[in-house]
Amino acid sequence: MKIFSNEVTANFLLLSFDKCKYSANFVFNKLQSKGIILRSTENGYNIKNKLRLTIGSKVQNEKFIKAITDIFN
C-alpha cells in the first residue's frame, strides 16, 4: 500500500507577503484596480498577509505577471 506520493497537483498558489515591502492587502487592491482579482485569505481562511492566486489561462497568467511586475518595479 502506498500512502504518500511525490506528485502534487493544485490549481492555485498561496502568495506570502510576510517578508515583502508591500502587504497582501496593498497588492490585492493594486491588482484589483487592474482588473485582476485574487482571493484574500484573511476573511475566509483566517490566514494573515497572504493571497490565493488561482492558475488561469495563458493570457490571464501573462496579465497577472505584467501587473505584479509593474507593482514591484
PQR file with spaces between the fields and no chain letter, atoms N, CA, C, O and H, PARSE charges and radii, in Angstrom:
ATOM       1  N    MET     1       0.835   -1.172    0.000 -0.4000 1.5000
ATOM       2  CA   MET     1       0.000    0.000    0.000 -0.0000 2.0000
ATOM       3  C    MET     1       0.886    1.243    0.000  0.5500 1.7000
ATOM       4  O    MET     1       1.807    1.352    0.809 -0.5500 1.4000
ATOM       5  N    LYS     2       0.608    2.179   -0.907 -0.4000 1.5000
ATOM       6  CA   LYS     2       1.352    3.429   -0.994 -0.0000 2.0000
ATOM       7  C    LYS     2       0.539    4.537   -0.333  0.5500 1.7000
ATOM       8  O    LYS     2      -0.593    4.813   -0.730 -0.5500 1.4000
ATOM       9  H    LYS     2      -0.140    2.091   -1.565  0.4000 1.0000
ATOM      10  N    ILE     3       1.126    5.162    0.671 -0.4000 1.5000
ATOM      11  CA   ILE     3       0.405    6.204    1.410 -0.0000 2.0000
ATOM      12  C    ILE     3       0.726    7.588    0.870  0.5500 1.7000
ATOM      13  O    ILE     3      -0.168    8.426    0.754 -0.5500 1.4000
ATOM      14  H    ILE     3       2.045    4.938    0.993  0.4000 1.0000
ATOM      15  N    PHE     4       1.994    7.846    0.537 -0.4000 1.5000
ATOM      16  CA   PHE     4       2.421    9.172    0.090 -0.0000 2.0000
ATOM      17  C    PHE     4       2.850    9.114   -1.365  0.5500 1.7000
ATOM      18  O    PHE     4       3.358    8.095   -1.834 -0.5500 1.4000
ATOM      19  H    PHE     4       2.721    7.166    0.631  0.4000 1.0000
ATOM      20  N    SER     5       2.647   10.180   -2.054 -0.4000 1.5000
ATOM      21  CA   SER     5       3.054   10.293   -3.441 -0.0000 2.0000
ATOM      22  C    SER     5       3.972   11.496   -3.595  0.5500 1.7000
ATOM      23  O    SER     5       3.823   12.486   -2.878 -0.5500 1.4000
ATOM      24  H    SER     5       2.234   11.008   -1.673  0.4000 1.0000
ATOM      25  N    ASN     6       4.906   11.423   -4.510 -0.4000 1.5000
ATOM      26  CA   ASN     6       5.783   12.559   -4.794 -0.0000 2.0000
ATOM      27  C    ASN     6       5.098   13.583   -5.684  0.5500 1.7000
ATOM      28  O    ASN     6       5.597   14.697   -5.845 -0.5500 1.4000
ATOM      29  H    ASN     6       5.027   10.619   -5.092  0.4000 1.0000
ATOM      30  N    GLU     7       3.964   13.221   -6.260 -0.4000 1.5000
ATOM      31  CA   GLU     7       3.250   14.134   -7.133 -0.0000 2.0000
ATOM      32  C    GLU     7       2.277   14.988   -6.342  0.5500 1.7000
ATOM      33  O    GLU     7       1.534   14.498   -5.491 -0.5500 1.4000
ATOM      34  H    GLU     7       3.558   12.316   -6.129  0.4000 1.0000
ATOM      35  N    VAL     8       2.301   16.272   -6.642 -0.4000 1.5000
ATOM      36  CA   VAL     8       1.373   17.203   -6.011 -0.0000 2.0000
ATOM      37  C    VAL     8       0.735   18.024   -7.126  0.5500 1.7000
ATOM      38  O    VAL     8       1.430   18.546   -7.998 -0.5500 1.4000
ATOM      39  H    VAL     8       2.904   16.670   -7.333  0.4000 1.0000
ATOM      40  N    THR     9      -0.572   18.134   -7.091 -0.4000 1.5000
ATOM      41  CA   THR     9      -1.260   18.971   -8.068 -0.0000 2.0000
ATOM      42  C    THR     9      -2.164   19.946   -7.341  0.5500 1.7000
ATOM      43  O    THR     9      -2.759   19.626   -6.312 -0.5500 1.4000
ATOM      44  H    THR     9      -1.136   17.710   -6.383  0.4000 1.0000
ATOM      45  N    ALA    10      -2.252   21.133   -7.894 -0.4000 1.5000
ATOM      46  CA   ALA    10      -3.128   22.162   -7.332 -0.0000 2.0000
ATOM      47  C    ALA    10      -3.435   23.163   -8.439  0.5500 1.7000
ATOM      48  O    ALA    10      -2.717   23.245   -9.436 -0.5500 1.4000
ATOM      49  H    ALA    10      -1.769   21.393   -8.730  0.4000 1.0000
ATOM      50  N    ASN    11      -4.491   23.910   -8.254 -0.4000 1.5000
ATOM      51  CA   ASN    11      -4.835   24.933   -9.249 -0.0000 2.0000
ATOM      52  C    ASN    11      -4.672   26.336   -8.674  0.5500 1.7000
ATOM      53  O    ASN    11      -5.229   27.294   -9.209 -0.5500 1.4000
ATOM      54  H    ASN    11      -5.074   23.844   -7.444  0.4000 1.0000
ATOM      55  N    PHE    12      -3.912   26.462   -7.588 -0.4000 1.5000
ATOM      56  CA   PHE    12      -3.683   27.781   -7.016 -0.0000 2.0000
ATOM      57  C    PHE    12      -2.318   27.843   -6.341  0.5500 1.7000
ATOM      58  O    PHE    12      -1.706   26.821   -6.030 -0.5500 1.4000
ATOM      59  H    PHE    12      -3.459   25.684   -7.154  0.4000 1.0000
ATOM      60  N    LEU    13      -1.863   29.074   -6.125 -0.4000 1.5000
ATOM      61  CA   LEU    13      -0.641   29.334   -5.370 -0.0000 2.0000
ATOM      62  C    LEU    13      -1.013   30.188   -4.166  0.5500 1.7000
ATOM      63  O    LEU    13      -1.884   31.053   -4.255 -0.5500 1.4000
ATOM      64  H    LEU    13      -2.361   29.904   -6.377  0.4000 1.0000
ATOM      65  N    LEU    14      -0.361   29.947   -3.060 -0.4000 1.5000
ATOM      66  CA   LEU    14      -0.539   30.774   -1.877 -0.0000 2.0000
ATOM      67  C    LEU    14       0.650   31.731   -1.816  0.5500 1.7000
ATOM      68  O    LEU    14       1.788   31.311   -1.602 -0.5500 1.4000
ATOM      69  H    LEU    14       0.347   29.244   -2.988  0.4000 1.0000
ATOM      70  N    LEU    15       0.376   33.006   -2.006 -0.4000 1.5000
ATOM      71  CA   LEU    15       1.430   34.017   -2.047 -0.0000 2.0000
ATOM      72  C    LEU    15       1.576   34.661   -0.677  0.5500 1.7000
ATOM      73  O    LEU    15       0.622   35.224   -0.141 -0.5500 1.4000
ATOM      74  H    LEU    15      -0.548   33.347   -2.180  0.4000 1.0000
ATOM      75  N    SER    16       2.772   34.575   -0.119 -0.4000 1.5000
ATOM      76  CA   SER    16       3.042   35.152    1.195 -0.0000 2.0000
ATOM      77  C    SER    16       3.723   36.503    1.049  0.5500 1.7000
ATOM      78  O    SER    16       4.629   36.666    0.231 -0.5500 1.4000
ATOM      79  H    SER    16       3.547   34.118   -0.555  0.4000 1.0000
ATOM      80  N    PHE    17       3.287   37.460    1.837 -0.4000 1.5000
ATOM      81  CA   PHE    17       3.854   38.799    1.828 -0.0000 2.0000
ATOM      82  C    PHE    17       4.522   39.115    3.168  0.5500 1.7000
ATOM      83  O    PHE    17       4.745   40.281    3.494 -0.5500 1.4000
ATOM      84  H    PHE    17       2.551   37.328    2.501  0.4000 1.0000
ATOM      85  N    ASP    18       4.836   38.084    3.932 -0.4000 1.5000
ATOM      86  CA   ASP    18       5.429   38.256    5.261 -0.0000 2.0000
ATOM      87  C    ASP    18       6.787   38.960    5.214  0.5500 1.7000
ATOM      88  O    ASP    18       7.102   39.746    6.108 -0.5500 1.4000
ATOM      89  H    ASP    18       4.655   37.137    3.667  0.4000 1.0000
ATOM      90  N    LYS    19       7.584   38.692    4.199 -0.4000 1.5000
ATOM      91  CA   LYS    19       8.918   39.294    4.093 -0.0000 2.0000
ATOM      92  C    LYS    19       8.998   40.247    2.908  0.5500 1.7000
ATOM      93  O    LYS    19      10.038   40.373    2.261 -0.5500 1.4000
ATOM      94  H    LYS    19       7.329   38.054    3.473  0.4000 1.0000
ATOM      95  N    CYS    20       7.903   40.903    2.643 -0.4000 1.5000
ATOM      96  CA   CYS    20       7.780   41.752    1.464 -0.0000 2.0000
ATOM      97  C    CYS    20       7.635   43.218    1.886  0.5500 1.7000
ATOM      98  O    CYS    20       7.157   43.519    2.979 -0.5500 1.4000
ATOM      99  H    CYS    20       7.058   40.801    3.168  0.4000 1.0000
ATOM     100  N    LYS    21       8.058   44.118    0.995 -0.4000 1.5000
ATOM     101  CA   LYS    21       7.908   45.542    1.306 -0.0000 2.0000
ATOM     102  C    LYS    21       6.458   45.998    1.236  0.5500 1.7000
ATOM     103  O    LYS    21       6.125   47.062    1.760 -0.5500 1.4000
ATOM     104  H    LYS    21       8.446   43.873    0.107  0.4000 1.0000
ATOM     105  N    TYR    22       5.586   45.216    0.599 -0.4000 1.5000
ATOM     106  CA   TYR    22       4.164   45.535    0.500 -0.0000 2.0000
ATOM     107  C    TYR    22       3.341   44.493    1.244  0.5500 1.7000
ATOM     108  O    TYR    22       3.730   43.329    1.341 -0.5500 1.4000
ATOM     109  H    TYR    22       5.856   44.352    0.173  0.4000 1.0000
ATOM     110  N    SER    23       2.215   44.919    1.760 -0.4000 1.5000
ATOM     111  CA   SER    23       1.302   43.976    2.415 -0.0000 2.0000
ATOM     112  C    SER    23       0.435   43.281    1.367  0.5500 1.7000
ATOM     113  O    SER    23       0.290   43.766    0.245 -0.5500 1.4000
ATOM     114  H    SER    23       1.898   45.864    1.682  0.4000 1.0000
ATOM     115  N    ALA    24      -0.131   42.156    1.740 -0.4000 1.5000
ATOM     116  CA   ALA    24      -1.047   41.441    0.850 -0.0000 2.0000
ATOM     117  C    ALA    24      -2.228   42.332    0.484  0.5500 1.7000
ATOM     118  O    ALA    24      -2.686   42.316   -0.658 -0.5500 1.4000
ATOM     119  H    ALA    24      -0.013   41.761    2.651  0.4000 1.0000
ATOM     120  N    ASN    25      -2.717   43.099    1.433 -0.4000 1.5000
ATOM     121  CA   ASN    25      -3.857   43.982    1.184 -0.0000 2.0000
ATOM     122  C    ASN    25      -3.509   45.050    0.143  0.5500 1.7000
ATOM     123  O    ASN    25      -4.324   45.355   -0.728 -0.5500 1.4000
ATOM     124  H    ASN    25      -2.345   43.112    2.362  0.4000 1.0000
ATOM     125  N    PHE    26      -2.309   45.615    0.231 -0.4000 1.5000
ATOM     126  CA   PHE    26      -1.866   46.616   -0.734 -0.0000 2.0000
ATOM     127  C    PHE    26      -1.821   46.015   -2.144  0.5500 1.7000
ATOM     128  O    PHE    26      -2.336   46.609   -3.092 -0.5500 1.4000
ATOM     129  H    PHE    26      -1.647   45.368    0.939  0.4000 1.0000
ATOM     130  N    VAL    27      -1.210   44.851   -2.275 -0.4000 1.5000
ATOM     131  CA   VAL    27      -1.088   44.190   -3.577 -0.0000 2.0000
ATOM     132  C    VAL    27      -2.468   43.793   -4.095  0.5500 1.7000
ATOM     133  O    VAL    27      -2.757   43.944   -5.282 -0.5500 1.4000
ATOM     134  H    VAL    27      -0.791   44.369   -1.505  0.4000 1.0000
ATOM     135  N    PHE    28      -3.317   43.287   -3.203 -0.4000 1.5000
ATOM     136  CA   PHE    28      -4.688   42.913   -3.564 -0.0000 2.0000
ATOM     137  C    PHE    28      -5.415   44.100   -4.207  0.5500 1.7000
ATOM     138  O    PHE    28      -6.030   43.964   -5.265 -0.5500 1.4000
ATOM     139  H    PHE    28      -3.082   43.165   -2.238  0.4000 1.0000
ATOM     140  N    ASN    29      -5.334   45.259   -3.556 -0.4000 1.5000
ATOM     141  CA   ASN    29      -6.021   46.458   -4.067 -0.0000 2.0000
ATOM     142  C    ASN    29      -5.427   46.942   -5.385  0.5500 1.7000
ATOM     143  O    ASN    29      -6.167   47.348   -6.281 -0.5500 1.4000
ATOM     144  H    ASN    29      -4.835   45.369   -2.697  0.4000 1.0000
ATOM     145  N    LYS    30      -4.102   46.905   -5.516 -0.4000 1.5000
ATOM     146  CA   LYS    30      -3.457   47.321   -6.768 -0.0000 2.0000
ATOM     147  C    LYS    30      -3.869   46.398   -7.915  0.5500 1.7000
ATOM     148  O    LYS    30      -4.199   46.865   -9.005 -0.5500 1.4000
ATOM     149  H    LYS    30      -3.501   46.574   -4.788  0.4000 1.0000
ATOM     150  N    LEU    31      -3.848   45.086   -7.663 -0.4000 1.5000
ATOM     151  CA   LEU    31      -4.240   44.140   -8.710 -0.0000 2.0000
ATOM     152  C    LEU    31      -5.710   44.308   -9.068  0.5500 1.7000
ATOM     153  O    LEU    31      -6.076   44.259  -10.243 -0.5500 1.4000
ATOM     154  H    LEU    31      -3.580   44.708   -6.777  0.4000 1.0000
ATOM     155  N    GLN    32      -6.549   44.504   -8.064 -0.4000 1.5000
ATOM     156  CA   GLN    32      -7.978   44.679   -8.308 -0.0000 2.0000
ATOM     157  C    GLN    32      -8.236   45.906   -9.188  0.5500 1.7000
ATOM     158  O    GLN    32      -9.128   45.887  -10.036 -0.5500 1.4000
ATOM     159  H    GLN    32      -6.252   44.544   -7.110  0.4000 1.0000
ATOM     160  N    SER    33      -7.458   46.967   -8.986 -0.4000 1.5000
ATOM     161  CA   SER    33      -7.628   48.170   -9.807 -0.0000 2.0000
ATOM     162  C    SER    33      -7.230   47.921  -11.262  0.5500 1.7000
ATOM     163  O    SER    33      -7.619   48.683  -12.147 -0.5500 1.4000
ATOM     164  H    SER    33      -6.734   46.982   -8.298  0.4000 1.0000
ATOM     165  N    LYS    34      -6.460   46.863  -11.515 -0.4000 1.5000
ATOM     166  CA   LYS    34      -6.061   46.483  -12.868 -0.0000 2.0000
ATOM     167  C    LYS    34      -6.953   45.376  -13.432  0.5500 1.7000
ATOM     168  O    LYS    34      -6.683   44.837  -14.506 -0.5500 1.4000
ATOM     169  H    LYS    34      -6.145   46.244  -10.795  0.4000 1.0000
ATOM     170  N    GLY    35      -8.021   45.042  -12.696 -0.4000 1.5000
ATOM     171  CA   GLY    35      -8.957   44.031  -13.171 -0.0000 2.0000
ATOM     172  C    GLY    35      -8.550   42.601  -12.850  0.5500 1.7000
ATOM     173  O    GLY    35      -9.101   41.661  -13.423 -0.5500 1.4000
ATOM     174  H    GLY    35      -8.240   45.480  -11.824  0.4000 1.0000
ATOM     175  N    ILE    36      -7.598   42.422  -11.948 -0.4000 1.5000
ATOM     176  CA   ILE    36      -7.139   41.089  -11.562 -0.0000 2.0000
ATOM     177  C    ILE    36      -7.600   40.837  -10.132  0.5500 1.7000
ATOM     178  O    ILE    36      -7.273   41.598   -9.221 -0.5500 1.4000
ATOM     179  H    ILE    36      -7.151   43.185  -11.483  0.4000 1.0000
ATOM     180  N    ILE    37      -8.352   39.776   -9.949 -0.4000 1.5000
ATOM     181  CA   ILE    37      -8.929   39.502   -8.633 -0.0000 2.0000
ATOM     182  C    ILE    37      -8.319   38.235   -8.054  0.5500 1.7000
ATOM     183  O    ILE    37      -8.449   37.149   -8.620 -0.5500 1.4000
ATOM     184  H    ILE    37      -8.617   39.159  -10.689  0.4000 1.0000
ATOM     185  N    LEU    38      -7.655   38.393   -6.923 -0.4000 1.5000
ATOM     186  CA   LEU    38      -7.144   37.271   -6.159 -0.0000 2.0000
ATOM     187  C    LEU    38      -8.032   37.119   -4.936  0.5500 1.7000
ATOM     188  O    LEU    38      -8.834   38.003   -4.636 -0.5500 1.4000
ATOM     189  H    LEU    38      -7.549   39.275   -6.464  0.4000 1.0000
ATOM     190  N    ARG    39      -7.901   36.037   -4.249 -0.4000 1.5000
ATOM     191  CA   ARG    39      -8.697   35.822   -3.042 -0.0000 2.0000
ATOM     192  C    ARG    39      -7.851   36.153   -1.818  0.5500 1.7000
ATOM     193  O    ARG    39      -6.751   35.626   -1.650 -0.5500 1.4000
ATOM     194  H    ARG    39      -7.250   35.319   -4.493  0.4000 1.0000
ATOM     195  N    SER    40      -8.369   37.024   -0.974 -0.4000 1.5000
ATOM     196  CA   SER    40      -7.716   37.301    0.300 -0.0000 2.0000
ATOM     197  C    SER    40      -7.925   36.102    1.212  0.5500 1.7000
ATOM     198  O    SER    40      -8.995   35.493    1.211 -0.5500 1.4000
ATOM     199  H    SER    40      -9.263   37.452   -1.111  0.4000 1.0000
ATOM     200  N    THR    41      -6.908   35.764    1.987 -0.4000 1.5000
ATOM     201  CA   THR    41      -7.030   34.618    2.891 -0.0000 2.0000
ATOM     202  C    THR    41      -7.395   35.038    4.311  0.5500 1.7000
ATOM     203  O    THR    41      -7.570   34.186    5.183 -0.5500 1.4000
ATOM     204  H    THR    41      -6.039   36.259    1.988  0.4000 1.0000
ATOM     205  N    GLU    42      -7.511   36.344    4.550 -0.4000 1.5000
ATOM     206  CA   GLU    42      -7.799   36.806    5.909 -0.0000 2.0000
ATOM     207  C    GLU    42      -9.205   36.458    6.363  0.5500 1.7000
ATOM     208  O    GLU    42      -9.383   35.927    7.459 -0.5500 1.4000
ATOM     209  H    GLU    42      -7.368   37.036    3.842  0.4000 1.0000
ATOM     210  N    ASN    43     -10.204   36.743    5.546 -0.4000 1.5000
ATOM     211  CA   ASN    43     -11.586   36.553    5.980 -0.0000 2.0000
ATOM     212  C    ASN    43     -11.999   35.083    5.981  0.5500 1.7000
ATOM     213  O    ASN    43     -12.416   34.562    7.015 -0.5500 1.4000
ATOM     214  H    ASN    43     -10.060   37.174    4.656  0.4000 1.0000
ATOM     215  N    GLY    44     -11.890   34.422    4.861 -0.4000 1.5000
ATOM     216  CA   GLY    44     -12.380   33.057    4.766 -0.0000 2.0000
ATOM     217  C    GLY    44     -11.506   32.012    5.440  0.5500 1.7000
ATOM     218  O    GLY    44     -12.006   31.009    5.950 -0.5500 1.4000
ATOM     219  H    GLY    44     -11.550   34.845    4.021  0.4000 1.0000
ATOM     220  N    TYR    45     -10.187   32.252    5.440 -0.4000 1.5000
ATOM     221  CA   TYR    45      -9.258   31.242    5.959 -0.0000 2.0000
ATOM     222  C    TYR    45      -8.570   31.657    7.253  0.5500 1.7000
ATOM     223  O    TYR    45      -7.918   30.840    7.903 -0.5500 1.4000
ATOM     224  H    TYR    45      -9.781   33.066    5.026  0.4000 1.0000
ATOM     225  N    ASN    46      -8.714   32.930    7.630 -0.4000 1.5000
ATOM     226  CA   ASN    46      -8.065   33.478    8.818 -0.0000 2.0000
ATOM     227  C    ASN    46      -6.541   33.322    8.755  0.5500 1.7000
ATOM     228  O    ASN    46      -5.893   33.037    9.762 -0.5500 1.4000
ATOM     229  H    ASN    46      -9.243   33.595    7.102  0.4000 1.0000
ATOM     230  N    ILE    47      -5.983   33.513    7.557 -0.4000 1.5000
ATOM     231  CA   ILE    47      -4.537   33.462    7.346 -0.0000 2.0000
ATOM     232  C    ILE    47      -4.102   34.868    6.951  0.5500 1.7000
ATOM     233  O    ILE    47      -4.530   35.383    5.917 -0.5500 1.4000
ATOM     234  H    ILE    47      -6.509   33.744    6.738  0.4000 1.0000
ATOM     235  N    LYS    48      -3.276   35.475    7.746 -0.4000 1.5000
ATOM     236  CA   LYS    48      -2.914   36.879    7.554 -0.0000 2.0000
ATOM     237  C    LYS    48      -1.786   37.063    6.535  0.5500 1.7000
ATOM     238  O    LYS    48      -0.871   36.244    6.439 -0.5500 1.4000
ATOM     239  H    LYS    48      -2.929   35.056    8.586  0.4000 1.0000
ATOM     240  N    ASN    49      -1.878   38.157    5.781 -0.4000 1.5000
ATOM     241  CA   ASN    49      -0.858   38.640    4.858 -0.0000 2.0000
ATOM     242  C    ASN    49      -0.506   37.654    3.742  0.5500 1.7000
ATOM     243  O    ASN    49       0.655   37.524    3.354 -0.5500 1.4000
ATOM     244  H    ASN    49      -2.621   38.822    5.859  0.4000 1.0000
ATOM     245  N    LYS    50      -1.523   36.968    3.238 -0.4000 1.5000
ATOM     246  CA   LYS    50      -1.356   36.034    2.125 -0.0000 2.0000
ATOM     247  C    LYS    50      -2.470   36.288    1.105  0.5500 1.7000
ATOM     248  O    LYS    50      -3.527   36.824    1.437 -0.5500 1.4000
ATOM     249  H    LYS    50      -2.466   37.073    3.553  0.4000 1.0000
ATOM     250  N    LEU    51      -2.208   35.895   -0.132 -0.4000 1.5000
ATOM     251  CA   LEU    51      -3.218   35.930   -1.182 -0.0000 2.0000
ATOM     252  C    LEU    51      -3.241   34.592   -1.886  0.5500 1.7000
ATOM     253  O    LEU    51      -2.208   33.939   -2.031 -0.5500 1.4000
ATOM     254  H    LEU    51      -1.349   35.460   -0.402  0.4000 1.0000
ATOM     255  N    ARG    52      -4.409   34.188   -2.321 -0.4000 1.5000
ATOM     256  CA   ARG    52      -4.568   32.955   -3.081 -0.0000 2.0000
ATOM     257  C    ARG    52      -4.731   33.317   -4.554  0.5500 1.7000
ATOM     258  O    ARG    52      -5.660   34.028   -4.934 -0.5500 1.4000
ATOM     259  H    ARG    52      -5.248   34.718   -2.204  0.4000 1.0000
ATOM     260  N    LEU    53      -3.804   32.811   -5.379 -0.4000 1.5000
ATOM     261  CA   LEU    53      -3.806   33.060   -6.813 -0.0000 2.0000
ATOM     262  C    LEU    53      -4.218   31.789   -7.532  0.5500 1.7000
ATOM     263  O    LEU    53      -3.495   30.793   -7.500 -0.5500 1.4000
ATOM     264  H    LEU    53      -3.049   32.233   -5.070  0.4000 1.0000
ATOM     265  N    THR    54      -5.376   31.815   -8.181 -0.4000 1.5000
ATOM     266  CA   THR    54      -5.831   30.672   -8.967 -0.0000 2.0000
ATOM     267  C    THR    54      -5.115   30.696  -10.312  0.5500 1.7000
ATOM     268  O    THR    54      -5.025   31.739  -10.960 -0.5500 1.4000
ATOM     269  H    THR    54      -5.964   32.624   -8.207  0.4000 1.0000
ATOM     270  N    ILE    55      -4.609   29.542  -10.723 -0.4000 1.5000
ATOM     271  CA   ILE    55      -3.930   29.427  -12.007 -0.0000 2.0000
ATOM     272  C    ILE    55      -4.982   29.559  -13.103  0.5500 1.7000
ATOM     273  O    ILE    55      -6.001   28.869  -13.093 -0.5500 1.4000
ATOM     274  H    ILE    55      -4.682   28.695  -10.197  0.4000 1.0000
ATOM     275  N    GLY    56      -4.717   30.453  -14.043 -0.4000 1.5000
ATOM     276  CA   GLY    56      -5.674   30.706  -15.114 -0.0000 2.0000
ATOM     277  C    GLY    56      -5.148   30.263  -16.460  0.5500 1.7000
ATOM     278  O    GLY    56      -4.267   29.409  -16.556 -0.5500 1.4000
ATOM     279  H    GLY    56      -3.889   31.013  -14.052  0.4000 1.0000
ATOM     280  N    SER    57      -5.698   30.852  -17.485 -0.4000 1.5000
ATOM     281  CA   SER    57      -5.252   30.575  -18.848 -0.0000 2.0000
ATOM     282  C    SER    57      -3.900   31.259  -19.074  0.5500 1.7000
ATOM     283  O    SER    57      -3.446   32.044  -18.241 -0.5500 1.4000
ATOM     284  H    SER    57      -6.413   31.546  -17.408  0.4000 1.0000
ATOM     285  N    LYS    58      -3.278   30.959  -20.187 -0.4000 1.5000
ATOM     286  CA   LYS    58      -2.001   31.596  -20.519 -0.0000 2.0000
ATOM     287  C    LYS    58      -2.147   33.117  -20.570  0.5500 1.7000
ATOM     288  O    LYS    58      -1.297   33.838  -20.049 -0.5500 1.4000
ATOM     289  H    LYS    58      -3.647   30.322  -20.864  0.4000 1.0000
ATOM     290  N    VAL    59      -3.207   33.600  -21.189 -0.4000 1.5000
ATOM     291  CA   VAL    59      -3.445   35.048  -21.298 -0.0000 2.0000
ATOM     292  C    VAL    59      -3.646   35.655  -19.906  0.5500 1.7000
ATOM     293  O    VAL    59      -3.084   36.708  -19.604 -0.5500 1.4000
ATOM     294  H    VAL    59      -3.897   33.013  -21.612  0.4000 1.0000
ATOM     295  N    GLN    60      -4.437   35.001  -19.064 -0.4000 1.5000
ATOM     296  CA   GLN    60      -4.672   35.504  -17.710 -0.0000 2.0000
ATOM     297  C    GLN    60      -3.381   35.515  -16.894  0.5500 1.7000
ATOM     298  O    GLN    60      -3.111   36.471  -16.167 -0.5500 1.4000
ATOM     299  H    GLN    60      -4.893   34.146  -19.309  0.4000 1.0000
ATOM     300  N    ASN    61      -2.586   34.454  -17.016 -0.4000 1.5000
ATOM     301  CA   ASN    61      -1.325   34.375  -16.275 -0.0000 2.0000
ATOM     302  C    ASN    61      -0.353   35.458  -16.729  0.5500 1.7000
ATOM     303  O    ASN    61       0.336   36.058  -15.904 -0.5500 1.4000
ATOM     304  H    ASN    61      -2.805   33.677  -17.607  0.4000 1.0000
ATOM     305  N    GLU    62      -0.293   35.711  -18.030 -0.4000 1.5000
ATOM     306  CA   GLU    62       0.579   36.769  -18.545 -0.0000 2.0000
ATOM     307  C    GLU    62       0.127   38.144  -18.067  0.5500 1.7000
ATOM     308  O    GLU    62       0.959   38.999  -17.763 -0.5500 1.4000
ATOM     309  H    GLU    62      -0.853   35.224  -18.700  0.4000 1.0000
ATOM     310  N    LYS    63      -1.181   38.364  -17.999 -0.4000 1.5000
ATOM     311  CA   LYS    63      -1.718   39.631  -17.495 -0.0000 2.0000
ATOM     312  C    LYS    63      -1.331   39.815  -16.026  0.5500 1.7000
ATOM     313  O    LYS    63      -0.956   40.912  -15.613 -0.5500 1.4000
ATOM     314  H    LYS    63      -1.857   37.670  -18.247  0.4000 1.0000
ATOM     315  N    PHE    64      -1.423   38.742  -15.242 -0.4000 1.5000
ATOM     316  CA   PHE    64      -1.035   38.797  -13.829 -0.0000 2.0000
ATOM     317  C    PHE    64       0.453   39.113  -13.691  0.5500 1.7000
ATOM     318  O    PHE    64       0.835   39.966  -12.891 -0.5500 1.4000
ATOM     319  H    PHE    64      -1.728   37.851  -15.578  0.4000 1.0000
ATOM     320  N    ILE    65       1.289   38.428  -14.466 -0.4000 1.5000
ATOM     321  CA   ILE    65       2.737   38.633  -14.374 -0.0000 2.0000
ATOM     322  C    ILE    65       3.098   40.076  -14.715  0.5500 1.7000
ATOM     323  O    ILE    65       3.933   40.681  -14.043 -0.5500 1.4000
ATOM     324  H    ILE    65       0.978   37.735  -15.116  0.4000 1.0000
ATOM     325  N    LYS    66       2.477   40.629  -15.750 -0.4000 1.5000
ATOM     326  CA   LYS    66       2.747   42.024  -16.107 -0.0000 2.0000
ATOM     327  C    LYS    66       2.311   42.963  -14.986  0.5500 1.7000
ATOM     328  O    LYS    66       3.042   43.884  -14.623 -0.5500 1.4000
ATOM     329  H    LYS    66       1.798   40.137  -16.296  0.4000 1.0000
ATOM     330  N    ALA    67       1.128   42.729  -14.442 -0.4000 1.5000
ATOM     331  CA   ALA    67       0.603   43.609  -13.390 -0.0000 2.0000
ATOM     332  C    ALA    67       1.455   43.537  -12.131  0.5500 1.7000
ATOM     333  O    ALA    67       1.752   44.572  -11.534 -0.5500 1.4000
ATOM     334  H    ALA    67       0.534   41.981  -14.736  0.4000 1.0000
ATOM     335  N    ILE    68       1.849   42.355  -11.718 -0.4000 1.5000
ATOM     336  CA   ILE    68       2.627   42.215  -10.480 -0.0000 2.0000
ATOM     337  C    ILE    68       4.026   42.794  -10.679  0.5500 1.7000
ATOM     338  O    ILE    68       4.608   43.354   -9.750 -0.5500 1.4000
ATOM     339  H    ILE    68       1.607   41.514  -12.202  0.4000 1.0000
ATOM     340  N    THR    69       4.563   42.659  -11.887 -0.4000 1.5000
ATOM     341  CA   THR    69       5.871   43.258  -12.206 -0.0000 2.0000
ATOM     342  C    THR    69       5.782   44.774  -12.130  0.5500 1.7000
ATOM     343  O    THR    69       6.682   45.423  -11.597 -0.5500 1.4000
ATOM     344  H    THR    69       4.091   42.204  -12.642  0.4000 1.0000
ATOM     345  N    ASP    70       4.711   45.339  -12.655 -0.4000 1.5000
ATOM     346  CA   ASP    70       4.518   46.793  -12.590 -0.0000 2.0000
ATOM     347  C    ASP    70       4.429   47.279  -11.148  0.5500 1.7000
ATOM     348  O    ASP    70       4.959   48.340  -10.820 -0.5500 1.4000
ATOM     349  H    ASP    70       3.979   44.812  -13.087  0.4000 1.0000
ATOM     350  N    ILE    71       3.779   46.530  -10.303 -0.4000 1.5000
ATOM     351  CA   ILE    71       3.617   46.912   -8.899 -0.0000 2.0000
ATOM     352  C    ILE    71       4.972   46.924   -8.191  0.5500 1.7000
ATOM     353  O    ILE    71       5.260   47.840   -7.420 -0.5500 1.4000
ATOM     354  H    ILE    71       3.349   45.667  -10.570  0.4000 1.0000
ATOM     355  N    PHE    72       5.792   45.929   -8.444 -0.4000 1.5000
ATOM     356  CA   PHE    72       7.054   45.812   -7.722 -0.0000 2.0000
ATOM     357  C    PHE    72       8.199   46.588   -8.368  0.5500 1.7000
ATOM     358  O    PHE    72       9.290   46.666   -7.803 -0.5500 1.4000
ATOM     359  H    PHE    72       5.558   45.185   -9.070  0.4000 1.0000
ATOM     360  N    ASN    73       7.960   47.159   -9.543 -0.4000 1.5000
ATOM     361  CA   ASN    73       9.009   47.991  -10.177 -0.0000 2.0000
ATOM     362  C    ASN    73       8.749   49.422   -9.927  0.5500 1.7000
ATOM     363  O    ASN    73       9.514   50.276  -10.375 -0.5500 1.4000
ATOM     364  H    ASN    73       7.074   47.095  -10.002  0.4000 1.0000
